[in-house]
Amino acid sequence: MAAGFAIAGRAKAADIDVVIIGAGAAGLAAGHALKAAGRSAVILEARGRVGGRAWTDTTLGPSYDAGAMYIHWAERNPWATIARDLGVQTTSESWGGGFRAFADGNPMPADDRRRRREAFRQIDRKLETADISSRDLSVAELLGDLAPETAPVAASGLLLSIGEEADRISARDYQRLWAGDDLLVPSGYGNLVARHAEGLDIRLNQPVEAIRWDGPRVSVTTPTGTIEARSCILTVPIGVLKAGTIRFTPALPPATEAALAGLRMGALTKIALKVVGDRFDIAPGTTLIESGKPEQLISFEMYPDGKDLVIGYCGGDFARRLSEAGPDAARQHATDLLARMIGGDFRAAVKAVSFPAWWTDPFAKGSYSVCLPGHEAAREALAQPIGGKLLIAGEATAGGGAMTVGGATLAGRAAAGTLLKLKA
Ligand SMILES: Cc1cc2nc3c(=O)[nH]c(=O)nc-3n(C[C@H](O)[C@H](O)[C@H](O)COP(=O)(O)OP(=O)(O)OC[C@H]3O[C@@H](n4cnc5c(N)ncnc54)[C@H](O)[C@@H]3O)c2cc1C
Protein backbone atom coordinates (compact mmCIF):
# COMPACT_ATOMS: atom_id res chain seq x y z
CA MET A 1 0.00 0.00 0.00
CA ALA A 2 1.37 3.42 -0.89
CA ALA A 3 0.57 5.55 2.17
CA GLY A 4 -0.18 9.12 1.12
CA PHE A 5 1.44 8.50 -2.26
CA ALA A 6 0.51 11.32 -4.61
CA ILE A 7 -0.69 10.96 -8.18
CA ALA A 8 2.28 12.68 -9.73
CA GLY A 9 0.92 14.98 -12.43
CA ARG A 10 -1.03 13.02 -15.05
CA ALA A 11 -0.62 9.25 -14.86
CA LYS A 12 -0.29 7.52 -18.24
CA ALA A 13 -3.62 6.24 -19.54
CA ALA A 14 -2.26 3.09 -21.12
CA ASP A 15 -0.76 1.96 -17.81
CA ILE A 16 -3.96 1.54 -15.83
CA ASP A 17 -6.96 -0.61 -16.66
CA VAL A 18 -9.22 0.46 -13.82
CA VAL A 19 -9.23 3.27 -11.27
CA ILE A 20 -11.20 2.33 -8.15
CA ILE A 21 -12.45 5.09 -5.89
CA GLY A 22 -12.63 4.17 -2.20
CA ALA A 23 -10.64 1.59 -0.22
CA GLY A 24 -13.52 0.21 1.83
CA ALA A 25 -14.70 -3.38 1.58
CA ALA A 26 -16.17 -2.88 -1.92
CA GLY A 27 -13.09 -1.15 -3.34
CA LEU A 28 -10.75 -3.78 -1.90
CA ALA A 29 -12.90 -6.62 -3.27
CA ALA A 30 -12.93 -5.04 -6.74
CA GLY A 31 -9.16 -4.55 -6.53
CA HIS A 32 -8.50 -8.20 -5.65
CA ALA A 33 -10.87 -9.48 -8.35
CA LEU A 34 -9.22 -7.35 -11.04
CA LYS A 35 -5.74 -8.30 -9.88
CA ALA A 36 -6.67 -11.98 -10.02
CA ALA A 37 -7.86 -11.44 -13.61
CA GLY A 38 -4.51 -9.88 -14.53
CA ARG A 39 -5.81 -6.30 -14.81
CA SER A 40 -3.97 -3.28 -13.37
CA ALA A 41 -5.95 -1.27 -10.86
CA VAL A 42 -5.18 1.77 -8.70
CA ILE A 43 -7.35 2.54 -5.68
CA LEU A 44 -7.76 6.18 -4.65
CA GLU A 45 -8.80 6.68 -1.02
CA ALA A 46 -9.70 10.01 0.56
CA ARG A 47 -8.77 9.08 4.13
CA GLY A 48 -5.35 8.39 5.56
CA ARG A 49 -6.40 4.78 6.19
CA VAL A 50 -8.17 1.93 4.43
CA GLY A 51 -11.39 0.14 5.50
CA GLY A 52 -13.93 2.98 5.24
CA ARG A 53 -16.86 2.24 7.51
CA ALA A 54 -15.07 -0.83 8.87
CA TRP A 55 -12.66 0.79 11.34
CA THR A 56 -11.22 -0.50 14.58
CA ASP A 57 -10.74 2.64 16.68
CA THR A 58 -7.86 2.65 19.19
CA THR A 59 -7.87 6.34 20.06
CA LEU A 60 -9.12 5.62 23.60
CA GLY A 61 -6.49 2.91 24.23
CA PRO A 62 -8.61 -0.23 24.30
CA SER A 63 -9.93 -0.96 20.82
CA TYR A 64 -13.52 -1.24 19.62
CA ASP A 65 -15.15 -1.29 16.20
CA ALA A 66 -16.46 2.21 15.47
CA GLY A 67 -18.29 1.00 12.37
CA ALA A 68 -18.98 -2.60 11.40
CA MET A 69 -18.59 -5.17 14.16
CA TYR A 70 -20.51 -8.33 13.16
CA ILE A 71 -19.87 -10.66 10.25
CA HIS A 72 -23.60 -10.99 9.52
CA TRP A 73 -25.22 -14.01 7.84
CA ALA A 74 -21.87 -15.75 8.29
CA GLU A 75 -22.98 -18.89 6.41
CA ARG A 76 -22.58 -17.05 3.09
CA ASN A 77 -20.47 -14.04 4.08
CA PRO A 78 -17.12 -13.89 2.26
CA TRP A 79 -15.50 -12.45 5.40
CA ALA A 80 -15.86 -15.74 7.27
CA THR A 81 -13.60 -17.25 4.60
CA ILE A 82 -11.24 -14.27 4.35
CA ALA A 83 -10.74 -14.32 8.14
CA ARG A 84 -10.00 -18.04 8.07
CA ASP A 85 -7.54 -17.65 5.19
CA LEU A 86 -5.72 -14.85 7.03
CA GLY A 87 -5.67 -16.84 10.28
CA VAL A 88 -7.83 -14.23 12.05
CA GLN A 89 -9.96 -15.69 14.84
CA THR A 90 -13.74 -15.24 14.78
CA THR A 91 -16.28 -16.31 17.38
CA SER A 92 -19.99 -16.92 17.60
CA GLU A 93 -19.89 -16.25 21.37
CA SER A 94 -21.40 -12.88 22.23
CA TRP A 95 -19.82 -10.95 25.09
CA GLY A 96 -22.84 -11.93 27.18
CA GLY A 97 -23.60 -10.16 30.42
CA GLY A 98 -27.39 -9.86 30.23
CA PHE A 99 -29.79 -7.06 29.52
CA ARG A 100 -31.36 -4.34 31.69
CA ALA A 101 -34.06 -1.96 30.45
CA PHE A 102 -34.70 1.53 31.84
CA ALA A 103 -37.30 4.23 31.28
CA ASP A 104 -36.21 7.77 32.18
CA GLY A 105 -33.40 6.42 34.35
CA ASN A 106 -35.57 3.97 36.32
CA PRO A 107 -35.55 0.19 35.89
CA MET A 108 -38.44 -0.74 33.62
CA PRO A 109 -41.16 -2.81 35.32
CA ALA A 110 -41.43 -6.43 34.09
CA ASP A 111 -44.85 -5.84 32.46
CA ASP A 112 -43.53 -2.91 30.44
CA ARG A 113 -40.52 -4.95 29.36
CA ARG A 114 -42.79 -7.69 28.15
CA ARG A 115 -45.00 -5.20 26.25
CA ARG A 116 -41.87 -3.70 24.68
CA ARG A 117 -40.61 -7.09 23.47
CA GLU A 118 -44.06 -7.80 22.10
CA ALA A 119 -44.08 -4.44 20.24
CA PHE A 120 -40.71 -5.28 18.64
CA ARG A 121 -42.15 -8.54 17.28
CA GLN A 122 -44.94 -6.63 15.53
CA ILE A 123 -42.75 -5.59 12.58
CA ASP A 124 -42.00 -9.18 11.60
CA ARG A 125 -45.60 -10.21 12.19
CA LYS A 126 -46.93 -7.34 10.05
CA LEU A 127 -44.46 -8.15 7.28
CA GLU A 128 -45.78 -11.70 7.21
CA THR A 129 -49.41 -10.62 6.88
CA ALA A 130 -49.41 -7.26 5.03
CA ASP A 131 -49.92 -7.25 1.29
CA ILE A 132 -46.82 -5.57 -0.04
CA SER A 133 -46.92 -7.48 -3.32
CA SER A 134 -49.10 -4.88 -5.05
CA ARG A 135 -47.62 -1.76 -3.41
CA ASP A 136 -44.54 -0.97 -1.35
CA LEU A 137 -45.21 0.57 2.07
CA SER A 138 -43.08 2.31 4.63
CA VAL A 139 -42.44 0.26 7.76
CA ALA A 140 -44.32 3.00 9.67
CA GLU A 141 -47.42 2.43 7.49
CA LEU A 142 -47.10 -1.26 8.15
CA LEU A 143 -47.46 -0.51 11.86
CA GLY A 144 -50.28 1.99 11.28
CA ASP A 145 -53.03 -0.02 12.96
CA LEU A 146 -51.13 -0.54 16.23
CA ALA A 147 -52.17 1.40 19.32
CA PRO A 148 -50.69 4.95 19.34
CA GLU A 149 -48.46 4.08 22.31
CA THR A 150 -47.24 0.79 20.75
CA ALA A 151 -46.29 1.88 17.20
CA PRO A 152 -43.42 4.23 18.24
CA VAL A 153 -41.99 1.53 20.52
CA ALA A 154 -42.16 -1.06 17.72
CA ALA A 155 -40.49 1.38 15.31
CA SER A 156 -37.76 2.41 17.76
CA GLY A 157 -35.88 -0.88 17.38
CA LEU A 158 -35.19 0.09 13.76
CA LEU A 159 -33.22 3.11 14.94
CA LEU A 160 -30.54 0.73 16.21
CA SER A 161 -30.70 -1.81 13.36
CA ILE A 162 -31.38 0.31 10.26
CA GLY A 163 -30.38 3.66 11.82
CA GLU A 164 -33.44 5.36 10.31
CA GLU A 165 -36.99 6.45 11.12
CA ALA A 166 -39.66 3.87 10.18
CA ASP A 167 -41.50 6.21 7.78
CA ARG A 168 -38.36 6.34 5.58
CA ILE A 169 -37.81 2.59 5.27
CA SER A 170 -39.23 0.58 2.38
CA ALA A 171 -41.01 -2.50 3.73
CA ARG A 172 -40.08 -4.47 0.61
CA ASP A 173 -36.40 -3.60 0.91
CA TYR A 174 -36.44 -4.34 4.63
CA GLN A 175 -38.07 -7.69 4.01
CA ARG A 176 -35.46 -8.86 1.55
CA LEU A 177 -32.42 -8.17 3.78
CA TRP A 178 -30.50 -11.38 4.44
CA ALA A 179 -30.52 -12.95 7.88
CA GLY A 180 -28.33 -15.60 9.48
CA ASP A 181 -25.73 -16.20 12.15
CA ASP A 182 -23.42 -13.45 13.35
CA LEU A 183 -19.71 -13.81 14.07
CA LEU A 184 -17.53 -11.42 16.07
CA VAL A 185 -13.89 -10.66 15.32
CA PRO A 186 -12.19 -10.22 18.72
CA SER A 187 -9.17 -8.46 17.16
CA GLY A 188 -11.48 -6.05 15.31
CA TYR A 189 -13.50 -6.31 12.10
CA GLY A 190 -11.91 -3.04 10.94
CA ASN A 191 -8.44 -4.49 11.49
CA LEU A 192 -9.42 -7.58 9.50
CA VAL A 193 -10.65 -5.48 6.56
CA ALA A 194 -7.45 -3.40 6.68
CA ARG A 195 -5.32 -6.56 6.50
CA HIS A 196 -7.18 -7.62 3.39
CA ALA A 197 -5.76 -4.51 1.66
CA GLU A 198 -2.31 -6.08 1.45
CA GLY A 199 -0.97 -6.48 -2.08
CA LEU A 200 -3.16 -3.79 -3.68
CA ASP A 201 -1.98 -0.46 -5.16
CA ILE A 202 -3.75 2.00 -2.86
CA ARG A 203 -3.07 5.75 -2.78
CA LEU A 204 -4.20 7.27 0.52
CA ASN A 205 -5.18 10.92 1.19
CA GLN A 206 -6.59 11.25 -2.34
CA PRO A 207 -10.11 12.75 -2.09
CA VAL A 208 -11.57 12.56 -5.58
CA GLU A 209 -13.05 15.87 -6.69
CA ALA A 210 -13.94 15.27 -10.33
CA ILE A 211 -14.63 12.41 -12.74
CA ARG A 212 -14.68 12.93 -16.49
CA TRP A 213 -16.21 10.03 -18.44
CA ASP A 214 -17.12 11.41 -21.89
CA GLY A 215 -13.86 10.53 -23.64
CA PRO A 216 -12.46 7.12 -24.56
CA ARG A 217 -11.08 6.87 -21.00
CA VAL A 218 -12.14 7.99 -17.55
CA SER A 219 -10.09 10.70 -15.88
CA VAL A 220 -10.24 11.17 -12.14
CA THR A 221 -8.94 14.25 -10.37
CA THR A 222 -7.77 14.70 -6.77
CA PRO A 223 -5.98 17.73 -5.25
CA THR A 224 -2.64 16.22 -6.28
CA GLY A 225 -3.30 15.34 -9.90
CA THR A 226 -5.35 13.48 -12.49
CA ILE A 227 -5.25 9.78 -13.22
CA GLU A 228 -6.63 8.14 -16.36
CA ALA A 229 -7.83 4.60 -16.89
CA ARG A 230 -9.96 2.57 -19.25
CA SER A 231 -12.73 2.32 -16.66
CA CYS A 232 -13.70 3.32 -13.13
CA ILE A 233 -15.39 1.60 -10.20
CA LEU A 234 -16.84 4.13 -7.80
CA THR A 235 -17.40 2.80 -4.27
CA VAL A 236 -17.88 5.99 -2.24
CA PRO A 237 -20.94 5.87 0.05
CA ILE A 238 -24.16 7.15 -1.53
CA GLY A 239 -24.12 9.93 1.09
CA VAL A 240 -21.00 11.29 -0.60
CA LEU A 241 -22.55 10.92 -4.08
CA LYS A 242 -25.73 12.69 -3.00
CA ALA A 243 -23.76 15.53 -1.36
CA GLY A 244 -22.36 16.45 -4.79
CA THR A 245 -18.74 16.75 -3.64
CA ILE A 246 -17.60 14.81 -6.74
CA ARG A 247 -18.17 16.71 -10.01
CA PHE A 248 -19.15 14.50 -12.97
CA THR A 249 -18.60 15.51 -16.60
CA PRO A 250 -21.01 14.85 -18.14
CA ALA A 251 -23.50 14.71 -15.26
CA LEU A 252 -24.62 11.26 -14.11
CA PRO A 253 -27.47 9.90 -16.29
CA PRO A 254 -31.07 10.54 -15.14
CA ALA A 255 -31.56 6.83 -14.31
CA THR A 256 -28.59 6.91 -11.91
CA GLU A 257 -29.81 10.18 -10.36
CA ALA A 258 -33.29 8.67 -9.94
CA ALA A 259 -31.78 5.63 -8.21
CA LEU A 260 -29.82 7.91 -5.85
CA ALA A 261 -33.00 9.85 -5.06
CA GLY A 262 -34.61 6.60 -3.88
CA LEU A 263 -31.88 5.94 -1.34
CA ARG A 264 -30.57 7.85 1.65
CA MET A 265 -28.07 7.27 4.43
CA GLY A 266 -29.19 6.19 7.88
CA ALA A 267 -27.47 7.69 10.89
CA LEU A 268 -26.54 4.89 13.26
CA THR A 269 -23.65 5.99 15.44
CA LYS A 270 -21.67 4.78 18.41
CA ILE A 271 -20.48 6.87 21.34
CA ALA A 272 -17.42 5.32 23.01
CA LEU A 273 -16.58 6.34 26.57
CA LYS A 274 -13.33 5.40 28.23
CA VAL A 275 -14.21 4.45 31.81
CA VAL A 276 -11.83 3.51 34.61
CA GLY A 277 -12.23 2.41 38.23
CA ASP A 278 -15.53 1.29 39.79
CA ARG A 279 -17.67 -0.99 37.60
CA PHE A 280 -20.81 -0.63 39.72
CA ASP A 281 -21.33 -4.42 39.95
CA ILE A 282 -22.13 -4.57 36.25
CA ALA A 283 -20.86 -7.69 34.49
CA PRO A 284 -18.77 -7.14 31.31
CA GLY A 285 -20.95 -7.31 28.21
CA THR A 286 -24.17 -6.23 29.97
CA THR A 287 -26.48 -4.16 27.77
CA LEU A 288 -28.29 -1.24 29.40
CA ILE A 289 -31.06 0.22 27.30
CA GLU A 290 -32.77 3.56 27.94
CA SER A 291 -36.11 3.70 26.16
CA GLY A 292 -38.14 6.27 28.09
CA LYS A 293 -38.34 8.31 24.88
CA PRO A 294 -38.66 5.80 22.00
CA GLU A 295 -37.43 8.32 19.41
CA GLN A 296 -34.22 8.72 21.45
CA LEU A 297 -33.69 5.02 22.12
CA ILE A 298 -30.10 4.38 23.17
CA SER A 299 -28.36 1.21 24.22
CA PHE A 300 -25.08 0.92 26.10
CA GLU A 301 -22.75 -2.03 25.96
CA MET A 302 -20.88 -2.05 29.25
CA TYR A 303 -17.22 -3.10 29.40
CA PRO A 304 -17.32 -5.22 26.19
CA ASP A 305 -14.84 -8.09 26.35
CA GLY A 306 -13.85 -6.77 29.81
CA LYS A 307 -12.41 -3.55 28.35
CA ASP A 308 -12.46 -0.12 30.04
CA LEU A 309 -15.11 1.05 27.61
CA VAL A 310 -18.81 1.75 27.41
CA ILE A 311 -20.21 1.85 23.87
CA GLY A 312 -23.50 3.70 23.26
CA TYR A 313 -25.59 3.15 20.12
CA CYS A 314 -28.25 5.47 18.71
CA GLY A 315 -29.74 6.20 15.29
CA GLY A 316 -32.23 8.20 13.23
CA ASP A 317 -32.89 11.91 13.60
CA PHE A 318 -31.77 11.93 17.22
CA ALA A 319 -28.33 10.60 16.18
CA ARG A 320 -28.21 13.21 13.41
CA ARG A 321 -28.74 16.00 15.96
CA LEU A 322 -26.15 14.51 18.30
CA SER A 323 -23.63 14.14 15.44
CA GLU A 324 -24.12 17.78 14.56
CA ALA A 325 -23.72 18.78 18.23
CA GLY A 326 -20.29 17.05 18.38
CA PRO A 327 -18.27 14.87 20.77
CA ASP A 328 -18.64 17.00 23.93
CA ALA A 329 -22.43 16.96 23.63
CA ALA A 330 -22.41 13.22 22.94
CA ARG A 331 -20.21 12.56 25.99
CA GLN A 332 -22.45 14.73 28.16
CA HIS A 333 -25.64 13.06 26.97
CA ALA A 334 -24.33 9.50 27.41
CA THR A 335 -22.81 10.30 30.83
CA ASP A 336 -26.00 11.99 32.10
CA LEU A 337 -28.14 9.02 31.08
CA LEU A 338 -25.79 6.44 32.59
CA ALA A 339 -25.48 8.45 35.81
CA ARG A 340 -29.29 8.33 36.15
CA MET A 341 -29.36 4.61 35.38
CA ILE A 342 -26.52 3.39 37.60
CA GLY A 343 -25.70 6.26 39.95
CA GLY A 344 -24.07 9.68 39.98
CA ASP A 345 -20.61 8.23 40.79
CA PHE A 346 -20.47 7.00 37.21
CA ARG A 347 -19.52 10.53 36.12
CA ALA A 348 -16.12 10.26 37.80
CA ALA A 349 -15.35 7.04 35.90
CA VAL A 350 -15.67 8.72 32.48
CA LYS A 351 -12.25 9.83 31.27
CA ALA A 352 -12.60 10.42 27.52
CA VAL A 353 -14.92 10.10 24.53
CA SER A 354 -14.49 8.96 20.94
CA PHE A 355 -17.45 9.83 18.78
CA PRO A 356 -17.41 8.33 15.26
CA ALA A 357 -20.27 10.52 14.04
CA TRP A 358 -20.78 8.92 10.63
CA TRP A 359 -23.60 11.28 9.73
CA THR A 360 -21.22 14.28 9.72
CA ASP A 361 -18.16 12.36 8.46
CA PRO A 362 -17.39 13.96 5.06
CA PHE A 363 -16.34 10.61 3.53
CA ALA A 364 -19.37 8.65 4.71
CA LYS A 365 -22.26 11.12 5.28
CA GLY A 366 -24.17 8.48 7.21
CA SER A 367 -23.99 4.92 8.47
CA TYR A 368 -25.43 2.85 5.60
CA SER A 369 -27.94 3.10 2.78
CA VAL A 370 -31.67 2.96 3.41
CA CYS A 371 -34.18 2.42 0.64
CA LEU A 372 -37.10 4.85 0.68
CA PRO A 373 -40.66 3.48 0.41
CA GLY A 374 -41.63 2.89 -3.23
CA HIS A 375 -38.01 2.81 -4.43
CA GLU A 376 -37.13 -0.83 -3.88
CA ALA A 377 -35.61 -1.10 -7.37
CA ALA A 378 -33.08 1.66 -6.63
CA ARG A 379 -30.21 -0.61 -5.53
CA GLU A 380 -30.24 -2.60 -8.78
CA ALA A 381 -30.67 0.58 -10.86
CA LEU A 382 -27.64 2.18 -9.18
CA ALA A 383 -25.45 -0.79 -10.15
CA GLN A 384 -26.14 -0.45 -13.90
CA PRO A 385 -22.99 0.36 -15.92
CA ILE A 386 -22.73 3.99 -17.02
CA GLY A 387 -21.36 4.74 -20.48
CA GLY A 388 -19.79 1.28 -20.65
CA LYS A 389 -16.93 2.33 -18.37
CA LEU A 390 -18.21 3.68 -15.05
CA LEU A 391 -19.69 1.43 -12.36
CA ILE A 392 -21.10 2.33 -8.96
CA ALA A 393 -20.63 -0.36 -6.30
CA GLY A 394 -20.72 -0.63 -2.52
CA GLU A 395 -23.09 -1.73 0.19
CA ALA A 396 -25.88 0.34 -1.37
CA THR A 397 -25.88 -1.86 -4.50
CA ALA A 398 -25.77 -5.16 -2.58
CA GLY A 399 -29.48 -6.16 -2.75
CA GLY A 400 -30.28 -8.41 0.23
CA GLY A 401 -26.70 -7.92 1.48
CA ALA A 402 -27.08 -4.12 1.62
CA MET A 403 -25.85 -2.24 4.68
CA THR A 404 -23.09 -4.75 5.42
CA VAL A 405 -19.38 -5.33 4.84
CA GLY A 406 -20.15 -8.73 3.31
CA GLY A 407 -22.64 -7.16 0.89
CA ALA A 408 -20.15 -4.42 -0.06
CA THR A 409 -17.58 -7.10 -0.81
CA LEU A 410 -19.95 -9.08 -3.02
CA ALA A 411 -20.95 -5.85 -4.79
CA GLY A 412 -17.30 -4.92 -5.38
CA ARG A 413 -16.60 -8.36 -6.86
CA ALA A 414 -19.74 -8.14 -9.02
CA ALA A 415 -18.71 -4.71 -10.37
CA ALA A 416 -15.27 -6.05 -11.29
CA GLY A 417 -16.93 -9.04 -13.00
CA THR A 418 -19.23 -6.74 -15.00
CA LEU A 419 -16.27 -4.63 -16.13
CA LEU A 420 -14.31 -7.71 -17.16
CA LYS A 421 -17.25 -8.80 -19.31
CA LEU A 422 -17.72 -5.31 -20.81
CA LYS A 423 -14.02 -4.95 -21.59
CA ALA A 424 -13.25 -8.58 -22.35
C1 LIG B 1 -21.99 2.34 13.22
C2 LIG B 1 -21.97 1.30 12.14
C3 LIG B 1 -22.15 -0.03 12.46
C4 LIG B 1 -22.12 -1.01 11.47
N1 LIG B 1 -22.22 -2.32 11.81
C5 LIG B 1 -22.06 -3.27 10.87
C6 LIG B 1 -21.94 -4.64 11.24
O1 LIG B 1 -21.96 -4.99 12.43
N2 LIG B 1 -21.75 -5.55 10.24
C7 LIG B 1 -21.67 -5.20 8.91
O2 LIG B 1 -21.47 -6.06 8.05
N3 LIG B 1 -21.77 -3.89 8.54
C8 LIG B 1 -21.94 -2.94 9.49
N4 LIG B 1 -21.95 -1.62 9.13
C9 LIG B 1 -21.98 -1.27 7.70
C10 LIG B 1 -20.61 -1.44 7.02
O3 LIG B 1 -19.63 -0.77 7.75
C11 LIG B 1 -20.70 -0.90 5.60
O4 LIG B 1 -21.83 -1.43 4.95
C12 LIG B 1 -19.46 -1.26 4.76
O5 LIG B 1 -18.29 -1.05 5.48
C13 LIG B 1 -19.49 -0.42 3.49
O6 LIG B 1 -18.39 -0.73 2.66
P1 LIG B 1 -18.23 0.10 1.30
O7 LIG B 1 -16.97 -0.35 0.69
O8 LIG B 1 -19.49 0.02 0.52
O9 LIG B 1 -18.13 1.63 1.77
P2 LIG B 1 -17.03 2.32 2.69
O10 LIG B 1 -16.51 1.38 3.70
O11 LIG B 1 -17.62 3.58 3.19
O12 LIG B 1 -15.85 2.63 1.67
C14 LIG B 1 -15.91 3.73 0.79
C15 LIG B 1 -14.57 4.43 0.82
O13 LIG B 1 -14.63 5.58 -0.03
C16 LIG B 1 -13.87 6.60 0.56
N5 LIG B 1 -14.26 7.89 0.00
C17 LIG B 1 -15.35 8.64 0.29
N6 LIG B 1 -15.34 9.77 -0.46
C18 LIG B 1 -14.23 9.69 -1.24
C19 LIG B 1 -13.68 10.55 -2.23
N7 LIG B 1 -14.27 11.71 -2.58
N8 LIG B 1 -12.52 10.18 -2.83
C20 LIG B 1 -11.90 9.01 -2.52
N9 LIG B 1 -12.38 8.16 -1.58
C21 LIG B 1 -13.54 8.51 -0.96
C22 LIG B 1 -14.19 6.46 2.03
O14 LIG B 1 -13.22 7.11 2.84
C23 LIG B 1 -14.21 4.96 2.21
O15 LIG B 1 -12.95 4.44 2.60
C24 LIG B 1 -21.94 -0.62 10.10
C25 LIG B 1 -21.75 0.72 9.78
C26 LIG B 1 -21.77 1.67 10.78
C27 LIG B 1 -21.53 3.11 10.40
PDBQT file of the ligand as one rigid body, heavy atoms in Angstrom, charges set to zero:
ROOT
HETATM    1  C1  LIG A 501     -21.987   2.339  13.217  1.00  0.00    +0.000 C 
HETATM    2  C2  LIG A 501     -21.973   1.301  12.137  1.00  0.00    +0.000 A 
HETATM    3  C3  LIG A 501     -22.151  -0.030  12.456  1.00  0.00    +0.000 A 
HETATM    4  C4  LIG A 501     -22.118  -1.013  11.466  1.00  0.00    +0.000 A 
HETATM    5  N1  LIG A 501     -22.222  -2.317  11.813  1.00  0.00    +0.000 NA
HETATM    6  C5  LIG A 501     -22.064  -3.275  10.868  1.00  0.00    +0.000 A 
HETATM    7  C6  LIG A 501     -21.935  -4.637  11.240  1.00  0.00    +0.000 A 
HETATM    8  O1  LIG A 501     -21.965  -4.989  12.428  1.00  0.00    +0.000 OA
HETATM    9  N2  LIG A 501     -21.745  -5.547  10.235  1.00  0.00    +0.000 N 
HETATM   10  C7  LIG A 501     -21.674  -5.197   8.910  1.00  0.00    +0.000 A 
HETATM   11  O2  LIG A 501     -21.474  -6.064   8.053  1.00  0.00    +0.000 OA
HETATM   12  N3  LIG A 501     -21.771  -3.895   8.541  1.00  0.00    +0.000 NA
HETATM   13  C8  LIG A 501     -21.940  -2.936   9.487  1.00  0.00    +0.000 A 
HETATM   14  N4  LIG A 501     -21.947  -1.617   9.132  1.00  0.00    +0.000 N 
HETATM   15  C9  LIG A 501     -21.977  -1.271   7.699  1.00  0.00    +0.000 C 
HETATM   16  C10 LIG A 501     -20.606  -1.442   7.017  1.00  0.00    +0.000 C 
HETATM   17  O3  LIG A 501     -19.628  -0.769   7.749  1.00  0.00    +0.000 OA
HETATM   18  C11 LIG A 501     -20.703  -0.905   5.602  1.00  0.00    +0.000 C 
HETATM   19  O4  LIG A 501     -21.833  -1.425   4.946  1.00  0.00    +0.000 OA
HETATM   20  C12 LIG A 501     -19.460  -1.256   4.763  1.00  0.00    +0.000 C 
HETATM   21  O5  LIG A 501     -18.286  -1.047   5.481  1.00  0.00    +0.000 OA
HETATM   22  C13 LIG A 501     -19.494  -0.425   3.490  1.00  0.00    +0.000 C 
HETATM   23  O6  LIG A 501     -18.391  -0.727   2.662  1.00  0.00    +0.000 OA
HETATM   24  P1  LIG A 501     -18.232   0.095   1.297  1.00  0.00    +0.000 P 
HETATM   25  O7  LIG A 501     -16.970  -0.347   0.685  1.00  0.00    +0.000 OA
HETATM   26  O8  LIG A 501     -19.488   0.018   0.522  1.00  0.00    +0.000 OA
HETATM   27  O9  LIG A 501     -18.128   1.627   1.767  1.00  0.00    +0.000 OA
HETATM   28  P2  LIG A 501     -17.032   2.316   2.694  1.00  0.00    +0.000 P 
HETATM   29  O10 LIG A 501     -16.506   1.376   3.696  1.00  0.00    +0.000 OA
HETATM   30  O11 LIG A 501     -17.618   3.578   3.190  1.00  0.00    +0.000 OA
HETATM   31  O12 LIG A 501     -15.848   2.626   1.668  1.00  0.00    +0.000 OA
HETATM   32  C14 LIG A 501     -15.913   3.731   0.795  1.00  0.00    +0.000 C 
HETATM   33  C15 LIG A 501     -14.571   4.431   0.824  1.00  0.00    +0.000 C 
HETATM   34  O13 LIG A 501     -14.630   5.578  -0.034  1.00  0.00    +0.000 OA
HETATM   35  C16 LIG A 501     -13.870   6.601   0.561  1.00  0.00    +0.000 C 
HETATM   36  N5  LIG A 501     -14.262   7.885  -0.004  1.00  0.00    +0.000 N 
HETATM   37  C17 LIG A 501     -15.346   8.639   0.291  1.00  0.00    +0.000 A 
HETATM   38  N6  LIG A 501     -15.337   9.768  -0.462  1.00  0.00    +0.000 NA
HETATM   39  C18 LIG A 501     -14.234   9.692  -1.245  1.00  0.00    +0.000 A 
HETATM   40  C19 LIG A 501     -13.677  10.547  -2.233  1.00  0.00    +0.000 A 
HETATM   41  N7  LIG A 501     -14.265  11.709  -2.585  1.00  0.00    +0.000 N 
HETATM   42  N8  LIG A 501     -12.519  10.184  -2.829  1.00  0.00    +0.000 NA
HETATM   43  C20 LIG A 501     -11.900   9.007  -2.518  1.00  0.00    +0.000 A 
HETATM   44  N9  LIG A 501     -12.380   8.162  -1.578  1.00  0.00    +0.000 NA
HETATM   45  C21 LIG A 501     -13.539   8.508  -0.961  1.00  0.00    +0.000 A 
HETATM   46  C22 LIG A 501     -14.188   6.460   2.031  1.00  0.00    +0.000 C 
HETATM   47  O14 LIG A 501     -13.225   7.113   2.839  1.00  0.00    +0.000 OA
HETATM   48  C23 LIG A 501     -14.213   4.958   2.210  1.00  0.00    +0.000 C 
HETATM   49  O15 LIG A 501     -12.952   4.444   2.603  1.00  0.00    +0.000 OA
HETATM   50  C24 LIG A 501     -21.941  -0.616  10.104  1.00  0.00    +0.000 A 
HETATM   51  C25 LIG A 501     -21.753   0.722   9.782  1.00  0.00    +0.000 A 
HETATM   52  C26 LIG A 501     -21.772   1.672  10.779  1.00  0.00    +0.000 A 
HETATM   53  C27 LIG A 501     -21.528   3.111  10.400  1.00  0.00    +0.000 C 
ENDROOT
TORSDOF 0
